[in-house]
Structures are given as C-alpha cells and as structure tokens.
Amino acid sequence: MHAAVVSAFDHPPRYETVEAPQARDDDEVVVDVLAAGLHPRVRSSANGSHYTSSGDLPLIPGIDGVGRGADGELLYFVLPDTRRGSMAEQTVVDRRRSVVLPAGSDAAAIAAAMNPAMSSWLALRARIAIQPGQEVLVLGATGNAGRMAVEIAKRLGAGRVIGAGRDAERLAALAELGADLTVSLDDDALAAAAEVDIVLDYLWGAPAERAMRTLLTRRRDRGRPLDWIQIGSVAGPDITLPSAALRAANLRVMGSGQGSVSTREIVAQLPVLAAEIPALRVDVHAVPLSEVERAWSASGAPGQRVVFTP
C-alpha cells in the first residue's frame, strides 16, 4: 500500500510504498482511510518539534482521520502516539478510540474539523465547565482553531464571545461565526475584554503576557475568577508571569491538551463533538495523498483545512 513517509525531520513526507498494517488484537481493526487532516499537531510531529516526539524515524504522520472498516462502518478515529499514522491508504484503529459516524457523513469535513474543534471543546468541557452566560475571550481568534473556538464557545452557552487577533480582515469575518466583539492585540483594545470569565489562549508568548497584564489591571473586581486556558503557542513557548499577578487577582492558569486531558476523557467527548461538526463552518481543501510532498509546504487560502484523501 501507499503512505506518506517522513524519513528526515527537515524534509516533507514522501509518497512511498510501505507494508500494509495488521490488527494485533480484538480491539483493533484495519480501516481504509478516507480522509486525514493536516493539522499543526501533525506538522510538529513530522518535524520532530512536538513535545511527545520520540525522535524515531521513519514515521507515517497523521493523528486522526475517517476510515471505513471491512464491515462498512464509517469511523472517526484518534490514534495513539505511533509511527504508523493516518496518512496512508490503510491504518490500524483501536475501536476504543473511535466513534461510529452516521452513513453519509462528510468524511473530509469530519477529518478537517475534529482536531481543531477538539482544542476549545475540551478546554470548555473537560478542563473547566463553562456556565451559561459566561464571557469568553479567544486570544488568537483569526487562526483556524481560534475561529472554531468562537463558534464552539457560543454553542456551549457563552453569553458573549470576544475574538482577538492581528489580521483586521479576518477579525471582521468573526461576526458571522458568532463573535459579539473583535479587538486587536494592543493594550487599549484588549481593555474591552477585561471582564471576561474565560480566556482561550492560542498564542502564549509576548501577546499573552501583555493581554494578561491588561485584563488583570483593568478588571473591576480582581477577586472574580479568571480562567486562563493555554491551548497553543504560535507566538512563543514561554512567558514571564510576575508573582504579583497571582497574588493580586484571582487568576487560574491551566493548560489543555494531550496529557492534561486524559485519553479516556478525550474519547468520551468524541461522539457529541462529531455530532456538532456539521453545524460548524469548515473550509476543506482535499488533496490526493500522492501529492503530499508538494501540498505539505504549499500555502493554502486563509482558513482552509488541508485533508489528504488516498
């Protein structure tokens, strides 16, 4: 069979012939992969920079996807940390890490959306339990996962959602996704978000430092809890957090991701999130797996999710 194969961390995967996978026990099933998403998490695994990377090569990238079993069932699946990922004509799926999809589901849309949607979904359901009417700030709302976070926060009952980012054009488009207000990342603009209850932070780095300082100092009641959920770090891996910020305000900082949320909890959320995907706006760009080397480094249109289809 064919698969995308990473043989060097500094080179895109190549389309190569590999040995077909085999199920090892009764919980595993071999599926024909219909679609596998090219998520940032997949890129970081393929270049060796993700915190779960073992450094072992070669590997087939891909952490999730949609496949069809020999019995005809359509499955969305999440793979464990493995060197045999989903960007192949076939892969082995653990049924305990999958959910059966309705017949006729859009495989490409599910593969494109589940991973980025899961980031905010888990943050608001597994790391904390968002309460109806709470206000949410999405820091980095112009990215693909951030855009979905705006929609998901609204669907989970947020009373007000504020999107913050740099790209003015993409910020303006967030109103169609449910954003009640959009702001730039400068201090004065972020002051409009000072009374939020939850921050979904896809940026970290210097923008998060500035935003944290602004929100805490402009807040009317510093004793009211502010849950800061760190999800992504596109602006930098570190921040400087003054001790006074933790003593002078009720700031609760936590992460949401693989490790901070258990596999059991992730799997438990799959069915309900999969049912929500058709209601979300997903711009899918399907690419044949045979073109993986070219498409891996190509710059697609803003907001598009690349999905490889064998």
N, C-alpha and C positions, 0 to 999 in steps of 0.2 A: 504494500500500500504506500501512499504518499503522505508526507507530512512536512511541516515547516521545521527546520532543524537549526538550532544555534550551536555552532562549533567554536565561536570566538565571541567574547563579550563586546568587542569593538566592531562587530560586523552584523548587519541584519540577518535574520534567518534565511536559509536557502530551501528551496523546494526539492526534496530528496526522497528516494525510496528507502523505506525502513521496514522492519519486521512487523507484522500485524500483532496487535496485543492479544493477550489471553486472559480470561477471567480466572481468578485463583480460588474463589470460594463461592458459596451460595449467595452471598450478599452482593457479589459483583456481576455486572452484565456488560457485554461488549455492545456498544451502540455505533451506528453510523452517524457521524457528526454532520448536522445540517447547517450549523452556524456557530461561530466562536468569535467573541468580541476582542478587539484590540484596545484594551483598557490601559491607563497609565500604570496600573499594578502589573500588567503583563509586560509592558516595556521595561519596567525596573527589574523584573525577574530576568528578562532576556539580556540585560546589560550588566547583571550582577550587583546592582546597587540596592535592591530591596533588602530590608533588614532580616528577611527569612532566607536569603540566598545562601546556599551551601558552597557555591563556587564550583560545583561539579559540572562538567561538560562531557559530551554533548547533551542537549536537552531539547525537548519539544515544548514551546511556550503555550500558554493558554491556561486559564484557571477555572473557566466555566464554559457553558455553552448549552446548546439544544441538540439533542440526538434522538434517533429512533431505534428502539430495540428490535430484536428479531420477532417479537410478538406484536409489533406495530405500535407499541406505546410511544407517545411523544414525551420526552423527559427534559426538564431543565435540571442541570446538574452543577454542583460545585466540586471541584477536585481538591484533594489534599495537596500539601506541598510535595510535588513529584516532578521528576524529569520527563514524564510522559504526559504532556499537557493536552489541551483540547484542539490545537491547531493541526489536525490530522484527519484523514478520511474516517478513521475509527479511533475510539478510545475506550478505556475501561471505566465504568461508572459504579460507584458504591450506591446501591439503592437507598441507603440510609442518609445519603447526602444529595437527594434528588427529589423532585416533585413532578407528578404526572400532570401534563398540560392538557387542556381540552382539545379535542380534534379540531383542526382548522386554525390553531393558534399561529400567529405570525412568528416563525422561528427566528428570523433575523432581528425583529424588533425586541423580542424577549432577550436574545443574546446581547443585543446592544445596550439594553436599558437596565437589566437586573443588577449588574455590578455597580454602576454609578448611583443608581437609586438606593441600593442597599446601604450606602455610606450614611446618608441622612436618615433613612428609615431606622437603622439600628441605633443611631445616636438618639433618636427621639422616642424609641420604644424599648430599647434594651439598656442603654446607658442611663437614661432618665425616662420618666413617663410624662410626656408633655400633657399639660392640663388644658382643657378648652378655654380659649380666650387669651392664652399667654402670647407674649410678643417675642418674635424670633428675628435675629439679625443673621443673615448669611454673608459671611466675610469671604469674598471670592465668588460672588454670585454670577459672574459672567463666564465662568468655566462650565464645562458640560455637566459635571456633578453638582456644581453650585446652582445651575439653572433648575435641575431636577429637585434640588433641596427646597427651592422656593415653592414649587408645586406640591411637594410632599408635605411640607410644613402646613400648608393650607389644608390639604386633605386630611391631615391628622388633627385639625381643630385649632390651629393658631389663629388668634384674633387679629393679629397684624404681623405682616412679614416685610422686613426691610432688606433690600439687596444692596450690597456694597461692592464696588469694583472700580477698575480704571477705565475700561472701554465705554465711552459715553453712548455709543450706538447700541451696544449690547445691553447696557443698563436700561436704556429706554424700552427695549423689547421685553423686559421682565414684567411689565404691567400686564401683558397678555397672559402671563403664566400665573398671575395672582399676586404679584408684589404690590403692596399698598404704598410703598415709598422706595425710591432708589437714591443712593448717595455715593459720592466719590469717597476715596480713602483719605482725604485730608481731614485734619482735626476738626475744623469748624463744621464741615458737613456731617461728620460722624456724631457730632453732639446731638443731632436729631434722633439718634438711636440710643441715647443714654438710659432710657427707661425700659429697655428690653429685658426679658427674663432669661433668654437663652441666646447664646452665640454659637453658630455652626461655623467653625473656622477651617477653611480650606487653604489658608495662606501661610500662617505662622510667620516666623522671621520678623523683620522690621515693621511691616504693616500691622501685625498682631500686637507688637509692643506699643505702637502709637495708639491703636484702637483701644487697647485695654486701658491705657492711661486716660484717654479721653472719656470713655464710658464711666470709669470709676470716679473721676473728678467732677464730671458734670451731673452725676446721679443725685436726685433729690434726697433719697433715703439710701445711704450706703449699707444699711443693715438688711435691706431686702436682697434675697439671694440672686446672684447672677451666675448661671451655669454656663461655663465656657468649655465647649466640647471641641477638642482638637482632632481634626479628621485628615487634613492634608498639609503639605509643607512646600508648596510650589515657590514660596517667596524666601525660603530658608529653613534649615533644620533646627535652628536654635533661637531662643530669645533670652533677654535678661529680664528677670522678674524681680523687682525690688521687694524686699521683705515687707515693707510698709503697705504694699498693695494687698497683701494677705491679711494684715492686721487691721487696716483702716476700712476695709469693706468686706462684705460677705461674698467673696469671690471663690467659686468652686471650680477648679480646673481639672479636667479629666480628658482622657483620650478615648477614641472609639475606632476600633479596627481589629484586625486579626490578632488575637491574643487577649486583648482587653474585653472582647466579646467571645464567649466560648463557641466552639463548633456546634454544640447542641442548641444554643440559643439562635445561632445563625440559621441552622436548618429549620428550627421551629418557625422562623419568620418567612421562610420561602413561599409557602402556599398563599398566604394572604398578600404578600407583595406581588407575586406573579399575577394575582387577580387584579391588581391595581394598574399594571403596566399598560393595558390597552387604553386607559384614560389619560396617560401621560403623553406629552408631545415628544416624539423620538424621531430624529432625522438620521436615517440609516443609509450608509453607503456600503453596499455589498460588493465585495471584491473576490474573485476566484482565488482559492488558496495557491494555485500555481503562480500567481503574481505577487506572492508575499514579499519577495525581496525588493521589488520596485515600490510596492504600496507602503511598506514599513516606514520608509523615510519621506514619503510624499506628504506635502502639506495640503490637507483637505480643506473644505469650506468650514468656516467657524460654526461650531455647534454640531457638526456631523460626527456620527459614531461609526467607525470602520468595523465591519464584520466580515470575516473570511468564511467563504462557503465552498467546501470541497466539490 
